Amino acid sequence: MSYSRADRKGAHRANYERNRKRILATQNTCGICGHPVDFSLEAPHPMSSVVDHIIPVAKNGHPSDISNLQLAHWTCNRQKSDKIFKQGHETKQVIGNRNLPQSINWIEYNKKETEKDTRKSMNEDAEKESKKTVIKIKRKVKV
């Protein structure tokens, strides 16, 4: 016996397609990672756009309600799988056995590392200046 999801067959299919078109027309950021979605990328590309069920159909989420749908990257949606996000203020956490890997803003990361290196080299320069080498010259005195 095979399982058939309600958003793929039956009465919810037309509503799902209508709401999917609305989501694709009105949203432009991934609901999972928060990064912009490039609509020029086609389906096999890992960063292509898909519509994700916030509460998965497998966990009794509504298959076609627009409040249960969000825009997502294909890879983000695959990593989320059938897990449920706990909605927080600014962060989203996965309820489940692991957290999803989040993309890192490498530009900001590089700036932080550069700032640390700059501060470290400034501290080293200050230490070198404070440690002055004193050379004592002994003269031979004739008696």
Protein Blocks (a to p, Z undefined) as FASTA:
>chain_A
ZZddfklgcjllmmmmmmmmmmmmmpcbdfklopacdfkbcfklmkbccdddfbafklop
afkbmklgccddfklmmmnmmaccdddfkbccdedjbdcdddddfklmmmmmmmmmmmmm
mmmmmmmmmmccdddddddddZZ
